[in-house]
Amino acid sequence: METIQQWLKERCERERLSSRDAGIKCGLSHVTIAEILNGQGVRADTIKKLVQGFATSEAEKLALEDKLLILAGFRSERSESVLTEAQATLIETVKLASKAEVEVILSFVDFLKAIEKTGRGN
């Protein structure tokens, strides 16, 4: 299973960031970044700053926060897996929808489930 230490190391490598650069990007000290990379514990407010630094859209922030909280051990992984960016986008969309629009969305989801159940979705 991936750890927050592995995630941060891979992310810094992918973006070619030093500990100092990652700290600046996230509003954290390079010492805090180095501690995470060395496997020391992570505080919840540090995860929030990592999310703010590395995620750009609101949907990406929701998905990344969910993932990092699980990796850091603050939350257990749900059986259906970590929140995907698509699911987070849907959540953000529904937050802005009217009650009538939400009811249409829910009806459409029920329709899709019925199609899948009858085997027509293939």
Number of C-alpha atoms within 10 A of each C-alpha: 4 9 14 22 21 16 15 20 19 12 14 17 11 9 11 11 15 15 22 16 17 24 20 15 16 20 14 18 16 17 12 18 25 19 15 21 18 12 12 13 14 19 12 14 9 16 19 16 17 23 21 19 17 18 16 10 12 14 21 21 21 20 21 24 22 20 20 23 19 18 19 19 13 13 12 11 15 9 6 6 8 17 18 16 17 12 15 19 18 12 14 14 12 14 11 10 13 10 11 9 12 15 12 12 14 12 12 12 12 12 12 13 13 13 13 12 10 9 9 9 10 6
